[in-house]
């Protein structure tokens, strides 16, 4: 079968729409969360769960995607602190690559069983502007390694559906980030048209039932549905 990535900034309704599609699509479907927020994840490595539990004990909040590029960490003053930070980043990168590989294996298993996999977020999509294209800011070594993995070794979604709404609407729904940050994320997602073969935009300012019906219609008419193979059609949009 094939994968469908539901993307968009926080508060646009990705999880709600994906869960409703899992229950209503006229074909076997499975929901898999593919973001960094372990609170929302239904699939994760034990090491990631452990790291997340430790972070919660330290009072750190989750992220749904990449860090805000304007939040720059100040360099440590002492050599030992710098060495510890480098080691920490290296371990985090190794666990990130292992986590993304593990979830891809889970997705491939569902595909092998003839299931449409509904991806809530996608690592390639979320990190494209930050770790792959490098347009947003200079990339660190960890970002370049991560970007290489996502660009050349990671299975991209077959169909990407971008839920789009006004930044003010999304902020009112979830209250995370800022309106300016949400607008930047909207632009990042829109710039993905050239990076994926099948890219559709759905207006998420509509009532929820209309959004779900629109997305379901697009999934059911996906060109690769018959044979489950990736296609190379031109990206398009659908805005009601």
GROMACS elastic network, one bead per residue, 0.5 to 0.9 nm:
[ bonds ]
;  ai    aj funct       b0    kb
    1   110     6  0.86495   500
    1   111     6  0.53758   500
    1   112     6  0.74778   500
    1   113     6  0.82526   500
    1   114     6  0.52524   500
    1   115     6  0.57507   500
    1   116     6  0.55830   500
    1   117     6  0.81017   500
    1   224     6  0.80366   500
    1   225     6  0.65363   500
    1   226     6  0.79851   500
    1   227     6  0.68178   500
    1   229     6  0.71741   500
    2   111     6  0.65190   500
    2   114     6  0.84711   500
    2   115     6  0.74360   500
    2   116     6  0.53458   500
    2   117     6  0.65242   500
    2   118     6  0.89500   500
    2   157     6  0.79556   500
    2   158     6  0.60596   500
    2   159     6  0.78737   500
    2   224     6  0.73342   500
    2   225     6  0.69339   500
    2   227     6  0.87749   500
    2   228     6  0.51220   500
    2   229     6  0.69122   500
    2   230     6  0.76061   500
    3   107     6  0.82144   500
    3   111     6  0.78763   500
    3   115     6  0.87056   500
    3   116     6  0.58505   500
    3   118     6  0.60977   500
    3   119     6  0.69504   500
    3   156     6  0.86721   500
    3   157     6  0.54327   500
    3   158     6  0.52594   500
    3   159     6  0.63399   500
    3   160     6  0.85070   500
    3   228     6  0.88553   500
    4   116     6  0.74608   500
    4   117     6  0.61990   500
    4   118     6  0.50165   500
    4   119     6  0.58055   500
    4   120     6  0.86240   500
    4   157     6  0.60625   500
    4   158     6  0.61755   500
    4   160     6  0.57877   500
    4   161     6  0.71691   500
    4   219     6  0.77292   500
    5    34     6  0.88037   500
    5   117     6  0.83616   500
    5   118     6  0.61130   500
    5   120     6  0.61381   500
    5   121     6  0.60446   500
    5   122     6  0.62612   500
    5   125     6  0.87616   500
    5   157     6  0.59468   500
    5   158     6  0.78532   500
    5   159     6  0.62753   500
    5   161     6  0.61046   500
    5   162     6  0.82096   500
    6    14     6  0.57979   500
    6    15     6  0.81844   500
    6    17     6  0.84138   500
    6    18     6  0.71283   500
    6   118     6  0.72482   500
    6   119     6  0.59210   500
    6   120     6  0.52349   500
    6   121     6  0.55941   500
    6   122     6  0.77816   500
    6   159     6  0.87772   500
    6   160     6  0.62839   500
    6   161     6  0.51473   500
    6   162     6  0.61262   500
    6   163     6  0.71201   500
    7    12     6  0.86969   500
    7    14     6  0.64504   500
    7   119     6  0.84761   500
    7   120     6  0.68543   500
    7   121     6  0.50391   500
    7   122     6  0.72186   500
    7   125     6  0.76924   500
    7   126     6  0.82034   500
    7   160     6  0.71731   500
    7   161     6  0.62005   500
    7   163     6  0.61512   500
    7   164     6  0.87240   500
    7   189     6  0.76825   500
    8    11     6  0.83054   500
    8    12     6  0.62149   500
    8    13     6  0.81977   500
    8    14     6  0.70032   500
    8   121     6  0.76781   500
    8   126     6  0.89614   500
    8   161     6  0.85201   500
    8   162     6  0.55244   500
    8   163     6  0.52654   500
    8   164     6  0.62778   500
    8   165     6  0.87118   500
    8   185     6  0.76905   500
    8   186     6  0.68347   500
    8   189     6  0.66788   500
    9    12     6  0.59813   500
    9    13     6  0.87797   500
    9    14     6  0.86225   500
    9    64     6  0.88689   500
    9   163     6  0.82228   500
    9   164     6  0.79313   500
    9   165     6  0.88558   500
    9   167     6  0.85896   500
    9   170     6  0.77094   500
    9   182     6  0.61819   500
    9   183     6  0.85311   500
    9   185     6  0.59549   500
    9   186     6  0.63861   500
    9   189     6  0.82429   500
   10    13     6  0.76821   500
   10    14     6  0.81872   500
   10    64     6  0.74347   500
   10   170     6  0.67437   500
   10   171     6  0.79309   500
   10   173     6  0.88583   500
   10   174     6  0.70714   500
   10   175     6  0.88403   500
   10   176     6  0.71627   500
   10   177     6  0.84638   500
   10   182     6  0.75887   500
   11    14     6  0.77911   500
   11   167     6  0.89642   500
   11   169     6  0.79930   500
   11   171     6  0.65384   500
   11   172     6  0.80234   500
   11   173     6  0.55505   500
   11   174     6  0.50648   500
   11   175     6  0.78865   500
   11   176     6  0.79751   500
   12    15     6  0.88311   500
   12   163     6  0.63695   500
   12   164     6  0.66296   500
   12   165     6  0.64057   500
   12   166     6  0.88629   500
   12   167     6  0.88662   500
   12   169     6  0.81173   500
   12   170     6  0.54895   500
   12   171     6  0.88967   500
   12   173     6  0.79509   500
   12   174     6  0.86938   500
   12   204     6  0.65151   500
   12   205     6  0.84197   500
   13    16     6  0.53620   500
   13    17     6  0.60337   500
   13    18     6  0.84344   500
   13   163     6  0.75169   500
   13   170     6  0.85395   500
   13   173     6  0.89775   500
   13   204     6  0.74588   500
   13   208     6  0.84665   500
   14    17     6  0.54112   500
   14    18     6  0.60142   500
   14    19     6  0.85646   500
   14   120     6  0.61986   500
   14   121     6  0.76001   500
   14   162     6  0.89242   500
   14   163     6  0.71542   500
   15    18     6  0.51032   500
   15    19     6  0.60235   500
   15    20     6  0.85320   500
   15    33     6  0.83855   500
   15   120     6  0.60576   500
   15   121     6  0.87290   500
   16    19     6  0.53516   500
   16    20     6  0.62788   500
   16    21     6  0.86700   500
   16   208     6  0.87022   500
   17    20     6  0.52259   500
   17    21     6  0.61606   500
   17    22     6  0.86805   500
   17   208     6  0.76319   500
   17   209     6  0.88234   500
   17   211     6  0.75451   500
   17   212     6  0.58101   500
   17   215     6  0.84307   500
   18    21     6  0.50821   500
   18    22     6  0.61894   500
   18    23     6  0.88591   500
   18    31     6  0.67888   500
   18   118     6  0.63789   500
   18   119     6  0.76722   500
   18   120     6  0.66727   500
   18   212     6  0.83276   500
   19    22     6  0.50747   500
   19    23     6  0.66451   500
   19    24     6  0.88610   500
   19    30     6  0.88791   500
   19    31     6  0.66821   500
   19   118     6  0.85229   500
   20    23     6  0.52975   500
   20    24     6  0.61995   500
   20    25     6  0.84071   500
   20   212     6  0.72822   500
   21    24     6  0.50028   500
   21    25     6  0.53975   500
   21    29     6  0.79491   500
   21    31     6  0.87260   500
   21   118     6  0.81512   500
   21   212     6  0.68558   500
   21   213     6  0.88153   500
   21   215     6  0.83377   500
   21   216     6  0.68597   500
   22    25     6  0.61114   500
   22    28     6  0.80025   500
   22    29     6  0.53112   500
   22    30     6  0.59511   500
   22    31     6  0.62435   500
   22   117     6  0.87954   500
   22   118     6  0.73252   500
   23    26     6  0.88728   500
   23    29     6  0.77953   500
   23    30     6  0.89360   500
   24    27     6  0.84297   500
   24    29     6  0.89116   500
   24   216     6  0.84953   500
   25    28     6  0.72904   500
   25    29     6  0.69982   500
   25   216     6  0.67097   500
   25   219     6  0.87537   500
   25   220     6  0.82978   500
   26    29     6  0.86401   500
   26   220     6  0.82943   500
   27   115     6  0.77317   500
   27   116     6  0.74403   500
   27   220     6  0.89691   500
   28   114     6  0.74853   500
   28   115     6  0.51991   500
   28   116     6  0.61769   500
   28   117     6  0.87200   500
   29   110     6  0.88530   500
   29   114     6  0.88874   500
   29   115     6  0.53105   500
   29   117     6  0.57271   500
   29   118     6  0.68692   500
   30   110     6  0.75823   500
   30   115     6  0.66962   500
   30   116     6  0.63547   500
   30   118     6  0.58738   500
   30   119     6  0.85171   500
   31    42     6  0.84715   500
   31   116     6  0.87881   500
   31   117     6  0.60771   500
   31   119     6  0.61870   500
   31   120     6  0.72598   500
   32    41     6  0.76215   500
   32    42     6  0.65337   500
   32    43     6  0.69389   500
   32   103     6  0.84273   500
   32   106     6  0.88008   500
   32   107     6  0.76722   500
   32   117     6  0.69437   500
   32   118     6  0.61048   500
   32   119     6  0.51312   500
   32   120     6  0.62189   500
   32   121     6  0.89206   500
   33    36     6  0.87926   500
   33    37     6  0.88363   500
   33    40     6  0.70829   500
   33    41     6  0.52127   500
   33    42     6  0.62258   500
   33    43     6  0.69958   500
   33   103     6  0.88899   500
   33   118     6  0.82628   500
   33   119     6  0.57399   500
   33   121     6  0.65663   500
   33   122     6  0.80185   500
   34    37     6  0.87080   500
   34    41     6  0.73673   500
   34    43     6  0.84224   500
   34   100     6  0.81346   500
   34   103     6  0.74782   500
   34   119     6  0.60714   500
   34   120     6  0.56805   500
   34   121     6  0.51607   500
   34   123     6  0.63261   500
   35    38     6  0.79056   500
   35    40     6  0.82939   500
   35    41     6  0.74120   500
   35    63     6  0.85570   500
   35    64     6  0.60187   500
   35    65     6  0.63993   500
   35   120     6  0.72665   500
   35   121     6  0.55654   500
   35   122     6  0.61332   500
   35   123     6  0.62650   500
   35   126     6  0.79277   500
   36    39     6  0.88978   500
   36    40     6  0.85684   500
   36    41     6  0.79260   500
   36    62     6  0.77604   500
   36    63     6  0.63195   500
   36    64     6  0.56091   500
   36    65     6  0.61482   500
   36    66     6  0.84629   500
   36    96     6  0.88839   500
   36   123     6  0.82822   500
   37    40     6  0.56306   500
   37    41     6  0.64453   500
   37    52     6  0.88719   500
   37    62     6  0.55332   500
   37    63     6  0.55601   500
   37    64     6  0.51882   500
   37    65     6  0.77971   500
   38    42     6  0.81334   500
   38    43     6  0.86387   500
   38    44     6  0.74591   500
   38    48     6  0.77426   500
   38    49     6  0.69959   500
   38    52     6  0.67689   500
   38    62     6  0.75634   500
   38    63     6  0.89073   500
   39    42     6  0.85485   500
   39    52     6  0.85289   500
   39    62     6  0.77504   500
   41    44     6  0.66871   500
   43   102     6  0.88268   500
   43   103     6  0.68265   500
   43   106     6  0.81977   500
   44    47     6  0.83287   500
   44    48     6  0.64996   500
   44    49     6  0.68828   500
   44    99     6  0.67124   500
   44   100     6  0.89958   500
   44   102     6  0.77218   500
   44   103     6  0.71056   500
   45    48     6  0.52624   500
   45    49     6  0.64712   500
   45    50     6  0.88084   500
   45    95     6  0.88752   500
   45    98     6  0.81663   500
   45    99     6  0.61004   500
   45   102     6  0.72920   500
   45   103     6  0.85285   500
   46    50     6  0.61890   500
   46    51     6  0.86933   500
   47    50     6  0.50508   500
   47    51     6  0.62153   500
   47    52     6  0.85159   500
   47    95     6  0.74810   500
   47    99     6  0.87061   500
   48    51     6  0.51230   500
   48    52     6  0.60310   500
   48    53     6  0.85485   500
   48    95     6  0.70956   500
   48    96     6  0.82783   500
   48    99     6  0.72726   500
   49    52     6  0.50570   500
   49    53     6  0.61392   500
   49    54     6  0.87097   500
   50    53     6  0.50983   500
   50    54     6  0.63283   500
   50    55     6  0.86750   500
   51    54     6  0.51611   500
   51    55     6  0.62162   500
   51    56     6  0.86860   500
   52    55     6  0.50174   500
   52    56     6  0.61880   500
   52    57     6  0.86480   500
   52    62     6  0.85018   500
   53    56     6  0.51220   500
   53    57     6  0.63081   500
   53    58     6  0.87662   500
   54    57     6  0.50474   500
   54    58     6  0.63924   500
   54    59     6  0.87813   500
   54    60     6  0.89459   500
   55    58     6  0.50050   500
   55    59     6  0.62933   500
   55    60     6  0.53399   500
   55    61     6  0.77997   500
   55    62     6  0.86985   500
   56    60     6  0.55137   500
   56    61     6  0.71068   500
   56    62     6  0.85249   500
   57    60     6  0.76607   500
   63    66     6  0.71014   500
   63    67     6  0.72220   500
   64    67     6  0.87603   500
   64   121     6  0.86463   500
   64   126     6  0.87991   500
   65    68     6  0.89425   500
   65   121     6  0.85989   500
   65   123     6  0.81478   500
   65   126     6  0.57881   500
   65   127     6  0.73135   500
   66    69     6  0.82350   500
   66   126     6  0.67654   500
   66   127     6  0.62759   500
   66   130     6  0.73319   500
   67    70     6  0.84429   500
   67    71     6  0.73161   500
   68    71     6  0.55219   500
   68    72     6  0.84164   500
   68   177     6  0.88795   500
   68   181     6  0.76382   500
   69    72     6  0.68161   500
   69   130     6  0.83631   500
   69   136     6  0.78005   500
   69   137     6  0.75806   500
   73    76     6  0.89200   500
   74    77     6  0.89589   500
   75    82     6  0.74066   500
   76    79     6  0.76893   500
   76    80     6  0.87597   500
   76    81     6  0.57910   500
   76    82     6  0.55661   500
   76    85     6  0.82215   500
   77    80     6  0.88431   500
   77    81     6  0.71290   500
   77    82     6  0.74960   500
   78    81     6  0.52573   500
   78    82     6  0.63667   500
   78    83     6  0.87780   500
   79    82     6  0.50933   500
   79    83     6  0.61938   500
   79    84     6  0.86215   500
   80    83     6  0.50724   500
   80    84     6  0.61469   500
   80    85     6  0.86030   500
   81    84     6  0.50836   500
   81    85     6  0.61571   500
   81    86     6  0.86723   500
   82    85     6  0.50955   500
   82    86     6  0.62523   500
   82    87     6  0.86510   500
   83    86     6  0.51571   500
   83    87     6  0.61988   500
   83    88     6  0.85601   500
   84    87     6  0.50515   500
   84    88     6  0.60341   500
   84    89     6  0.85756   500
   85    89     6  0.61374   500
   85    90     6  0.85651   500
   86    89     6  0.51174   500
   86    90     6  0.61594   500
   86    91     6  0.87034   500
   87    90     6  0.50528   500
   87    91     6  0.62535   500
   87    92     6  0.85437   500
   88    91     6  0.52264   500
   88    92     6  0.60879   500
   88    93     6  0.85769   500
   89    93     6  0.60557   500
   89    94     6  0.86322   500
   89   142     6  0.73961   500
   90    93     6  0.51193   500
   90    94     6  0.63003   500
   90    95     6  0.87299   500
   90   142     6  0.72775   500
   91    94     6  0.51244   500
   91    95     6  0.62444   500
   91    96     6  0.85220   500
   92    95     6  0.51979   500
   92    96     6  0.60302   500
   92    97     6  0.86612   500
   93    97     6  0.61753   500
   93    98     6  0.85315   500
   93   142     6  0.65707   500
   93   143     6  0.86802   500
   93   145     6  0.85708   500
   93   146     6  0.73989   500
   94    97     6  0.52808   500
   94    98     6  0.61835   500
   94    99     6  0.85570   500
   95    99     6  0.59258   500
   95   100     6  0.85332   500
   96    99     6  0.50389   500
   96   100     6  0.61404   500
   96   101     6  0.85028   500
   96   146     6  0.84511   500
   97   100     6  0.52343   500
   97   101     6  0.60791   500
   97   102     6  0.85204   500
   97   146     6  0.73295   500
   97   149     6  0.78936   500
   98   101     6  0.51241   500
   98   102     6  0.60441   500
   98   103     6  0.86680   500
   99   102     6  0.51213   500
   99   103     6  0.62671   500
   99   104     6  0.86123   500
  100   103     6  0.52691   500
  100   104     6  0.61990   500
  100   105     6  0.87177   500
  100   123     6  0.75645   500
  100   154     6  0.82920   500
  101   104     6  0.50789   500
  101   105     6  0.63017   500
  101   106     6  0.88149   500
  101   154     6  0.77748   500
  102   105     6  0.50963   500
  102   106     6  0.64308   500
  102   107     6  0.87665   500
  103   107     6  0.61976   500
  103   108     6  0.86065   500
  104   108     6  0.61152   500
  104   109     6  0.85748   500
  104   154     6  0.77981   500
  104   155     6  0.73568   500
  105   108     6  0.50830   500
  105   109     6  0.62156   500
  105   110     6  0.88306   500
  106   109     6  0.51180   500
  106   110     6  0.65231   500
  106   111     6  0.87751   500
  107   110     6  0.52533   500
  107   111     6  0.62606   500
  107   112     6  0.86446   500
  107   117     6  0.68017   500
  107   119     6  0.89261   500
  108   112     6  0.60230   500
  108   113     6  0.86158   500
  109   112     6  0.50613   500
  109   113     6  0.64307   500
  109   114     6  0.89982   500
  109   115     6  0.89177   500
  110   113     6  0.50883   500
  110   114     6  0.66431   500
  110   115     6  0.54230   500
  110   116     6  0.76278   500
  110   117     6  0.69413   500
  111   114     6  0.51783   500
  111   115     6  0.50908   500
  111   116     6  0.66207   500
  111   117     6  0.69654   500
  111   228     6  0.84854   500
  112   115     6  0.73602   500
  114   228     6  0.85358   500
  116   225     6  0.89603   500
  116   228     6  0.89154   500
  119   122     6  0.65142   500
  119   157     6  0.82805   500
  121   125     6  0.74379   500
  121   126     6  0.71075   500
  122   125     6  0.52906   500
  122   126     6  0.60178   500
  122   127     6  0.85427   500
  122   156     6  0.83780   500
  122   157     6  0.77781   500
  123   126     6  0.51472   500
  123   127     6  0.59800   500
  123   128     6  0.80706   500
  123   150     6  0.75839   500
  123   154     6  0.89046   500
  123   156     6  0.89049   500
  124   127     6  0.55710   500
  124   128     6  0.56602   500
  124   132     6  0.82864   500
  124   147     6  0.84101   500
  124   150     6  0.56622   500
  124   151     6  0.73802   500
  124   154     6  0.75625   500
  124   155     6  0.85112   500
  124   156     6  0.67178   500
  124   157     6  0.85389   500
  125   128     6  0.52687   500
  125   129     6  0.81441   500
  125   156     6  0.84813   500
  125   157     6  0.89150   500
  125   160     6  0.89323   500
  125   189     6  0.74194   500
  125   192     6  0.74040   500
  125   195     6  0.89194   500
  126   129     6  0.75657   500
  126   130     6  0.82005   500
  126   188     6  0.86551   500
  126   189     6  0.80040   500
  127   130     6  0.51804   500
  127   131     6  0.54670   500
  127   132     6  0.67683   500
  127   133     6  0.88822   500
  127   146     6  0.89290   500
  127   147     6  0.76770   500
  127   150     6  0.84681   500
  128   131     6  0.57965   500
  128   133     6  0.59411   500
  128   134     6  0.80199   500
  128   147     6  0.75777   500
  128   150     6  0.83675   500
  128   151     6  0.85383   500
  128   188     6  0.82598   500
  128   189     6  0.88537   500
  128   192     6  0.78431   500
  128   195     6  0.86970   500
  129   132     6  0.61012   500
  129   133     6  0.53168   500
  129   134     6  0.60488   500
  129   135     6  0.62538   500
  129   136     6  0.61886   500
  129   137     6  0.89454   500
  129   188     6  0.63878   500
  129   189     6  0.85950   500
  129   191     6  0.85115   500
  129   192     6  0.85721   500
  130   133     6  0.67092   500
  130   134     6  0.56238   500
  130   135     6  0.72172   500
  130   136     6  0.60477   500
  130   137     6  0.72393   500
  130   138     6  0.88285   500
  130   139     6  0.75090   500
  130   143     6  0.76649   500
  130   147     6  0.82465   500
  131   134     6  0.58954   500
  131   135     6  0.89950   500
  131   139     6  0.66876   500
  131   140     6  0.86597   500
  131   142     6  0.86690   500
  131   144     6  0.60430   500
  131   145     6  0.82994   500
  131   146     6  0.64921   500
  131   148     6  0.82074   500
  131   150     6  0.85837   500
  132   135     6  0.84907   500
  132   139     6  0.89630   500
  132   143     6  0.78885   500
  132   144     6  0.71604   500
  132   146     6  0.78890   500
  132   148     6  0.69082   500
  132   150     6  0.74351   500
  132   151     6  0.66871   500
  133   136     6  0.80221   500
  133   147     6  0.80310   500
  134   137     6  0.61073   500
  134   138     6  0.65351   500
  134   139     6  0.63790   500
  134   144     6  0.86093   500
  134   147     6  0.88344   500
  135   138     6  0.78716   500
  136   139     6  0.87820   500
  139   142     6  0.79176   500
  139   143     6  0.55827   500
  139   144     6  0.62020   500
  140   143     6  0.50935   500
  140   144     6  0.62630   500
  140   145     6  0.87137   500
  141   144     6  0.50929   500
  141   145     6  0.62261   500
  141   146     6  0.85420   500
  142   145     6  0.51995   500
  142   146     6  0.60635   500
  142   147     6  0.84153   500
  143   146     6  0.50159   500
  143   147     6  0.58387   500
  143   148     6  0.84662   500
  144   148     6  0.60858   500
  144   149     6  0.86353   500
  145   148     6  0.51583   500
  145   149     6  0.63515   500
  145   150     6  0.87777   500
  146   149     6  0.51777   500
  146   150     6  0.62835   500
  146   151     6  0.85957   500
  147   150     6  0.51476   500
  147   151     6  0.59626   500
  147   152     6  0.84834   500
  148   151     6  0.51465   500
  148   152     6  0.59434   500
  148   153     6  0.76080   500
  149   152     6  0.55594   500
  149   153     6  0.50717   500
  149   154     6  0.62459   500
  150   153     6  0.58235   500
  150   155     6  0.79132   500
  150   156     6  0.83320   500
  151   154     6  0.64154   500
  151   155     6  0.87002   500
  151   156     6  0.85402   500
  152   155     6  0.83927   500
  155   158     6  0.87884   500
  156   159     6  0.88339   500
  156   196     6  0.76758   500
  157   160     6  0.63593   500
  157   196     6  0.79068   500
  157   197     6  0.89968   500
  157   198     6  0.86596   500
  157   230     6  0.86954   500
  158   196     6  0.81185   500
  158   197     6  0.74697   500
  158   198     6  0.66843   500
  158   224     6  0.82020   500
  158   228     6  0.89708   500
  158   229     6  0.80655   500
  158   230     6  0.56273   500
  158   231     6  0.75244   500
  159   196     6  0.81274   500
  159   197     6  0.75637   500
  159   199     6  0.63220   500
  159   200     6  0.79760   500
  159   219     6  0.80966   500
  159   222     6  0.77728   500
  159   230     6  0.86024   500
  160   196     6  0.75615   500
  160   197     6  0.84720   500
  160   198     6  0.60447   500
  160   200     6  0.62847   500
  160   201     6  0.85390   500
  161   198     6  0.83671   500
  161   199     6  0.60218   500
  161   201     6  0.58252   500
  161   202     6  0.69848   500
  161   215     6  0.76186   500
  161   218     6  0.87645   500
  161   237     6  0.89643   500
  162   189     6  0.72937   500
  162   190     6  0.79406   500
  162   199     6  0.73908   500
  162   200     6  0.60284   500
  162   202     6  0.61380   500
  162   203     6  0.85683   500
  162   237     6  0.89549   500
  163   200     6  0.86086   500
  163   201     6  0.60298   500
  163   202     6  0.50691   500
  163   203     6  0.61042   500
  163   204     6  0.54568   500
  163   205     6  0.89527   500
  163   211     6  0.86280   500
  164   167     6  0.88417   500
  164   186     6  0.72534   500
  164   201     6  0.67753   500
  164   202     6  0.61672   500
  164   203     6  0.52721   500
  164   204     6  0.52634   500
  164   205     6  0.74420   500
  164   239     6  0.88064   500
  165   168     6  0.83483   500
  165   169     6  0.66400   500
  165   170     6  0.67518   500
  165   186     6  0.85397   500
  165   202     6  0.87898   500
  165   203     6  0.62046   500
  165   204     6  0.51479   500
  165   205     6  0.52332   500
  165   206     6  0.87628   500
  166   169     6  0.52401   500
  166   170     6  0.65292   500
  166   171     6  0.87656   500
  166   182     6  0.88328   500
  166   183     6  0.80970   500
  166   186     6  0.89487   500
  166   204     6  0.86431   500
  166   205     6  0.73543   500
  167   170     6  0.51712   500
  167   171     6  0.60986   500
  167   172     6  0.85416   500
  167   178     6  0.85903   500
  167   179     6  0.54992   500
  167   180     6  0.77908   500
  167   181     6  0.86412   500
  167   182     6  0.55794   500
  167   183     6  0.57488   500
  167   186     6  0.80554   500
  168   171     6  0.51599   500
  168   172     6  0.61433   500
  168   173     6  0.86931   500
  168   178     6  0.89711   500
  168   179     6  0.60728   500
  168   182     6  0.84983   500
  169   172     6  0.51889   500
  169   173     6  0.63318   500
  169   174     6  0.89652   500
  169   205     6  0.77855   500
  170   173     6  0.51094   500
  170   174     6  0.63800   500
  170   175     6  0.76107   500
  170   176     6  0.86841   500
  170   179     6  0.83300   500
  170   182     6  0.78192   500
  171   174     6  0.54778   500
  171   176     6  0.62990   500
  171   177     6  0.75426   500
  171   178     6  0.69555   500
  171   179     6  0.63611   500
  171   182     6  0.77049   500
  172   175     6  0.55758   500
  172   176     6  0.87555   500
  173   176     6  0.87793   500
  174   177     6  0.89846   500
  175   178     6  0.78300   500
  176   179     6  0.89556   500
  176   182     6  0.89254   500
  177   180     6  0.83650   500
  177   181     6  0.63196   500
  177   182     6  0.70671   500
  178   181     6  0.51479   500
  178   182     6  0.62252   500
  178   183     6  0.86358   500
  179   182     6  0.51141   500
  179   183     6  0.62069   500
  179   184     6  0.87152   500
  180   183     6  0.51203   500
  180   184     6  0.63352   500
  180   185     6  0.87481   500
  181   184     6  0.50467   500
  181   185     6  0.62478   500
  181   186     6  0.86457   500
  182   185     6  0.50055   500
  182   186     6  0.61555   500
  182   187     6  0.86947   500
  183   187     6  0.63708   500
  183   188     6  0.87020   500
  184   187     6  0.51327   500
  184   188     6  0.62364   500
  184   189     6  0.87801   500
  185   189     6  0.62324   500
  185   190     6  0.85871   500
  186   189     6  0.52919   500
  186   190     6  0.62409   500
  186   191     6  0.87347   500
  187   190     6  0.50681   500
  187   191     6  0.62075   500
  187   192     6  0.89830   500
  188   191     6  0.52676   500
  188   192     6  0.69504   500
  189   192     6  0.54416   500
  189   193     6  0.80535   500
  190   193     6  0.62846   500
  190   201     6  0.84631   500
  191   194     6  0.70094   500
  191   195     6  0.81040   500
  192   195     6  0.51203   500
  192   196     6  0.66035   500
  192   199     6  0.79625   500
  193   196     6  0.60201   500
  193   197     6  0.77374   500
  193   198     6  0.81175   500
  193   199     6  0.59429   500
  193   200     6  0.84744   500
  193   235     6  0.62330   500
  193   236     6  0.80682   500
  194   197     6  0.75025   500
  194   199     6  0.87251   500
  194   235     6  0.77204   500
  196   199     6  0.64122   500
  196   232     6  0.88148   500
  196   235     6  0.75563   500
  197   230     6  0.84758   500
  197   231     6  0.70212   500
  197   232     6  0.52994   500
  197   233     6  0.58648   500
  197   234     6  0.61538   500
  197   235     6  0.58745   500
  198   222     6  0.88727   500
  198   231     6  0.77759   500
  198   232     6  0.73294   500
  198   233     6  0.62768   500
  198   234     6  0.65244   500
  198   236     6  0.73117   500
  199   234     6  0.80887   500
  199   236     6  0.58409   500
  199   237     6  0.69586   500
  200   218     6  0.84344   500
  200   235     6  0.67080   500
  200   236     6  0.53659   500
  200   238     6  0.60675   500
  200   239     6  0.87771   500
  201   236     6  0.75289   500
  201   238     6  0.51526   500
  201   239     6  0.61731   500
  202   205     6  0.89699   500
  202   211     6  0.72084   500
  202   214     6  0.74513   500
  202   215     6  0.72926   500
  202   237     6  0.71812   500
  202   238     6  0.53378   500
  202   239     6  0.50023   500
  202   240     6  0.70345   500
  203   206     6  0.62464   500
  203   211     6  0.71477   500
  203   238     6  0.75320   500
  203   240     6  0.57442   500
  204   207     6  0.75893   500
  204   208     6  0.75922   500
  204   210     6  0.88152   500
  204   211     6  0.60886   500
  204   239     6  0.87623   500
  204   240     6  0.88381   500
  205   208     6  0.83285   500
  205   211     6  0.82838   500
  206   209     6  0.82116   500
  206   210     6  0.62693   500
  206   211     6  0.61347   500
  206   240     6  0.76595   500
  207   210     6  0.54603   500
  207   211     6  0.64282   500
  207   212     6  0.89004   500
  208   211     6  0.50662   500
  208   212     6  0.62094   500
  208   213     6  0.85767   500
  209   212     6  0.51756   500
  209   213     6  0.61196   500
  209   214     6  0.85888   500
  210   213     6  0.50240   500
  210   214     6  0.60377   500
  210   215     6  0.85595   500
  211   214     6  0.51760   500
  211   215     6  0.62014   500
  211   216     6  0.85312   500
  211   240     6  0.89909   500
  212   215     6  0.52266   500
  212   216     6  0.60043   500
  212   217     6  0.85498   500
  213   216     6  0.50952   500
  213   217     6  0.61440   500
  213   218     6  0.87314   500
  214   217     6  0.51792   500
  214   218     6  0.64086   500
  214   219     6  0.88198   500
  214   238     6  0.86880   500
  214   240     6  0.87194   500
  215   218     6  0.51142   500
  215   219     6  0.62468   500
  215   220     6  0.86691   500
  216   219     6  0.51303   500
  216   220     6  0.61557   500
  216   221     6  0.86823   500
  217   220     6  0.52323   500
  217   221     6  0.63380   500
  217   222     6  0.87200   500
  218   221     6  0.52903   500
  218   222     6  0.61733   500
  219   222     6  0.51418   500
  219   223     6  0.89661   500
  219   225     6  0.82217   500
  220   223     6  0.87186   500
  220   225     6  0.74166   500
  221   224     6  0.86542   500
  221   225     6  0.74687   500
  222   225     6  0.55624   500
  222   226     6  0.85907   500
  223   226     6  0.72083   500
  223   227     6  0.88318   500
  223   228     6  0.88845   500
  223   229     6  0.89805   500
  223   230     6  0.88248   500
  223   231     6  0.72566   500
  223   233     6  0.84712   500
  224   227     6  0.58186   500
  224   228     6  0.51779   500
  224   229     6  0.54048   500
  224   230     6  0.61449   500
  224   231     6  0.61849   500
  225   228     6  0.52051   500
  225   229     6  0.76348   500
  226   229     6  0.82273   500
  227   230     6  0.88802   500
  232   235     6  0.88470   500
